[in-house]
Amino acid sequence: MYLKAWENLDITDDFLFGKVMRNPEICKQMIEAILDIHIERIEYPEEQKVIDMTADSKSVRLDVYVKDTKDVIYNIEMQPVKKDNLPKRSRYYQGMIDLNLIEKGDSYKNLNQSYVIFICCFDLFGRNQCMYTFENHCIEEPDISLNDGTVKIFLNSKGNLSGKNTTLKAFLSYINNGTLAEDSFITSLDHEVKKAKENLEWRREYMTLFMRDQENKELGRSEGKLLNTIALVRKKLVKGLSPEDIADILEENVGTIEMMTHFILEYPEYSDEDILKEFKK
């Protein structure tokens, strides 16, 4: 995960997006704009909801997870960076949401209608649509719908906006380049973004994540350097050089090179990554 400095955050960053969508009215109006429907109200917006079915399973962390008064579930994810695995991710999220909704032994009829929505700053499918909506239909008889109550939507902030409602057009323009259209929802949304960025508690929370991200990057660079050194040591050993000579050539600590040499010779079947793991123990 790449994290920007706090000052550079905007609505396309999932941390800020999740905080802004804790405002139920803002979240409700966004869903209404996307689906072009009216919702009486939404209940219990949960920022970054975690679904963890078992202790050893992969958990799902959702940006926004809300339910309306008709028990329809809405999962909304902000996706500024293009990733080709989004269709599979939508499938996985849908499955985990369903498992979270139904208790063991319950009837499948108790599964709620649900929407999984990705707000993308790119065109995932390359057809210049601003919205791609997927439901399950019969291939042989396309007019037959499976009616399983699931819908997956991928928005494209850069797509063709013709035919869409005014608020959705304004929302996607705001997502795309921060354009402030004359729209009450966009005015409220922008106000909420500014308000969120003034929240000192959220700023501290984000800065903790930011510093952890920087530490992980530094660790990654350090590990990359060690892997490169191990590869060079392996090559020099093949040429018959001693650890002392290798340390002198690479301008590295003799003790470090001796330890790498030990593991390389002791475990000739190990990859450089395996040697690194032994080296770090």
Number of C-alpha atoms within 10 A of each C-alpha: 3 8 18 13 9 15 8 9 16 19 23 22 16 21 20 21 22 25 20 23 25 18 14 17 15 17 21 21 23 20 20 15 20 20 14 14 9 11 13 8 14 21 14 12 20 19 20 18 16 13 16 15 13 8 7 7 8 11 14 16 15 20 21 23 25 22 20 16 11 12 14 15 23 21 23 24 23 23 19 18 10 12 12 10 9 14 15 10 13 21 13 13 19 19 12 17 22 19 15 13 14 15 12 7 6 10 9 10 8 11 21 19 17 20 20 22 22 22 21 25 22 21 19 19 11 9 11 16 18 23 21 17 10 12 13 15 14 10 9 7 8 9 9 11 12 11 11 14 13 18 18 19 20 26 23 26 26 18 18 14 19 10 7 15 13 14 21 23 20 22 22 23 19 19 21 18 13 16 14 14 16 11 13 10 19 23 12 13 24 18 12 19 18 13 11 17 19 11 10 10 11 16 16 12 11 18 16 12 14 17 12 13 16 14 12 12 13 12 12 12 12 12 15 14 12 18 17 13 18 23 17 13 23 19 13 16 16 8 9 10 14 15 22 14 15 23 18 13 10 13 9 13 13 16 12 14 21 17 13 24 20 14 17 23 12 11 13 10 10 14 13 18 15 14 23 19 10 15 15 7 5
